């Protein structure tokens, strides 16, 4: 996924940005209490905005783990941002095999459980899963053409 959630308050209904829809999905916890997991395969440029939105939010985000690989051309500094209003923290840190992990979790958490879940997310063979949903928000190839008009009703 080449998209970071947008945690700012706003409309998450029809016409909302893909980033807001992702944030809305993350706000709804899983029924089994486990964190949601998604792969982030995008660029670093949106991370500062994500940190700012997270730290200023008054709404619980929901627990998630997002593993991604460090790009050789990007320098990514680890961080640990706490939001005392929601009782959550957003952490980016390096893990094994050069993977980075973006984690949103409670400030006070069971370290043993979370370490296990984080390792599972990193080790998961995403390409061999039959029960997965792949959502690709890349729409950069969609563009208006000179031929497009509202005369399709003819």
Buried (B, 14 or more C-beta within 10 A) or exposed (E): BBBBBBBBEEEBEEEBBBBBBBBBBBBEBEEEEEBBBBBBBBEBEBBEBBBEBBBEBEEBBBBBBBBBEEEEEEEEEEBEBBBEEBEBBBBBEEBEEEBBBBBBBEEEBEEEEBEEBBEEBBEBEEEEEEEEEEEEBEEEEEEEEEEEEEEEEE
